[in-house]
Amino acid sequence: MDDIPLSDVRRFERELLDFMHTTKKEVGEKLAETGKLEEELEGQLRDAVEEFKKGFHATEEHTAPKSEEPAEAKDEDETERLQRRKPKPPEQQG
């Protein structure tokens, strides 16, 4: 689910469960019947999730704004410089 925007996770979960209860009912029934997630059933579950994801439309792009992208430090000086750029929490501001 790493490719689902955080703002859409709850909707994704709700709609996926609805999809599983209506369209892929047999997968849930088999899991409830056996109580085990055997390899074959796991494959069916993965396939069902992938099928659902193909039809799921996120409400926003899954890209972080430039200011939120993680920066990789090349050396210690750059690490210190990057840390200075981060705003301090109010309790640490002087």
C-alpha positions as CSV (number, residue, x, y, z in Angstrom):
1,M,0.0,0.0,0.0
2,D,3.0,2.3,-0.2
3,D,1.7,3.7,-3.4
4,I,-1.6,4.8,-1.9
5,P,-1.6,8.5,-0.7
6,L,-2.0,8.8,3.0
7,S,-5.2,10.8,2.6
8,D,-6.8,7.9,0.7
9,V,-5.8,5.0,3.0
10,R,-9.1,4.9,4.9
11,R,-11.2,5.0,1.7
12,F,-9.0,2.4,0.1
13,E,-9.4,0.1,3.0
14,R,-13.2,0.6,3.1
15,E,-13.6,0.1,-0.6
16,L,-11.2,-2.9,-0.7
17,L,-13.2,-4.6,2.1
18,D,-16.4,-4.0,0.1
19,F,-14.8,-5.4,-3.0
20,M,-13.6,-8.5,-1.2
21,H,-17.1,-9.1,0.4
22,T,-18.9,-8.7,-3.0
23,T,-16.6,-9.6,-5.8
24,K,-14.0,-12.0,-4.1
25,K,-16.3,-13.5,-1.5
26,E,-14.8,-17.0,-2.0
27,V,-11.4,-15.8,-0.8
28,G,-12.8,-14.6,2.6
29,E,-14.9,-17.7,2.9
30,K,-12.0,-20.0,2.4
31,L,-9.9,-18.1,4.9
32,A,-12.7,-18.2,7.5
33,E,-13.3,-21.9,6.8
34,T,-9.6,-23.0,7.2
35,G,-8.3,-20.3,9.5
36,K,-5.0,-20.6,7.6
37,L,-3.5,-18.4,4.9
38,E,-2.0,-21.2,2.7
39,E,0.2,-20.2,-0.2
40,E,-2.6,-20.7,-2.8
41,L,-5.0,-18.6,-0.8
42,E,-2.4,-15.9,-0.3
43,G,-1.8,-15.7,-4.0
44,Q,-5.6,-15.3,-4.6
45,L,-5.7,-12.6,-2.0
46,R,-2.7,-10.8,-3.6
47,D,-4.3,-11.1,-7.0
48,A,-7.6,-9.7,-5.7
49,V,-5.8,-6.7,-4.1
50,E,-4.0,-6.0,-7.3
51,E,-7.2,-6.2,-9.3
52,F,-8.8,-3.8,-6.9
53,K,-5.9,-1.4,-7.0
54,K,-6.1,-1.2,-10.8
55,G,-9.6,0.3,-10.5
56,F,-8.9,2.5,-7.4
57,H,-8.5,6.2,-8.2
58,A,-6.7,8.2,-5.6
59,T,-7.8,11.8,-5.0
60,E,-4.3,13.2,-5.2
61,E,-0.9,12.3,-6.6
62,H,1.4,10.3,-4.4
63,T,4.3,12.7,-4.5
64,A,5.7,14.7,-1.7
65,P,6.3,18.4,-2.1
66,K,9.9,19.3,-2.6
67,S,10.2,20.6,1.0
68,E,9.1,17.2,2.3
69,E,11.4,15.0,0.2
70,P,14.1,13.4,2.2
71,A,17.5,14.8,1.6
72,E,20.6,12.5,1.6
73,A,23.6,14.0,3.2
74,K,26.9,13.5,1.3
75,D,29.2,14.2,4.3
76,E,29.0,15.4,7.9
77,D,29.2,19.1,7.0
78,E,26.2,18.7,4.6
79,T,24.3,16.8,7.3
80,E,24.8,19.7,9.8
81,R,23.7,22.2,7.1
82,L,20.6,20.2,6.4
83,Q,19.7,19.9,10.1
84,R,20.0,23.7,10.5
85,R,17.4,24.1,7.7
86,K,14.8,22.2,9.7
87,P,12.6,24.4,11.9
88,K,12.9,23.8,15.6
89,P,9.8,22.9,17.6
90,P,8.4,25.8,19.6
91,E,9.7,24.5,22.9
92,Q,13.3,24.5,21.5
93,Q,13.1,28.0,20.0
94,G,14.9,30.6,22.0
